[in-house]
Amino acid sequence: MVRAYDPTRPVPDRTLTDLLELAIRAPSAGFSQGWDFVVLRSPADRDRFWAASADPDAAPGAGPDRWLRGMQTAPVLVLCLSDRDRYLDRYAEPDKGWTDRDPARWPVPYWDVDTGMAGLLLLLAAVDQGLAGCFFGVPPERQEAVLTEFGAPAGHRVVAVISLGYRAADGSDRRSPSLRRGRRPLAEVAHDGDFGTSWDVR
């Protein structure tokens, strides 16, 4: 995840189209495809996002912190929106038959899961194209403001925002301190047959 970009290097439109074409090939429950991607390429549109997602209780004149200063250099932001109603409508069709459209039938909100998978495909494809990116969220209390700012219909949610661009060459992008935690080993997270029976790493 890259948190500082070269603002002088735009991402080519053709590259963005290619990334979006890959993202929409993600799997989705019932082939519902309940995702939308709002691509913000102009400085004015990106400024609208940063304003709508900002903490209204921040101290006046405090200015952005280091993370935000770096992220604001990204030449592209992609808002990954999930559409719950597309899933509820799809699963009310005759081949599924949940005509009550009750979200409680879903053990997890697959509209969000599937949108996250589509976002990951976009992010991985961006890295393959030589771009840098970061997958980040919008705080719950700012969801409505962001959705309203960009005209999203009711029933949508911002699952993630993906910043895209070329990594800053000046060293301003620093590794996350969270990486000090280390990666959990496979033997700890993969279970063979039953939870707690460690996968035999060979």
ABEGO torsion letter per residue (X at the ends): XBABBBAABBBBAAAAAAAAAAAAABBBBGGAGBBBBBBBABAAAAAAAAAAABBAABBBGAEBBAAAAAAAABABBBBBBBBAAAAAAAAABAAAGBAAGBAAABABBAAAAAAAAAAAAAAAAAAAAGBBBBBBBBBAAAAAAAAAAAGBBBGBBBABBBBBEBBBAAGABBBBAAAAAEBBBAAAABBBGBBGBBBBBX
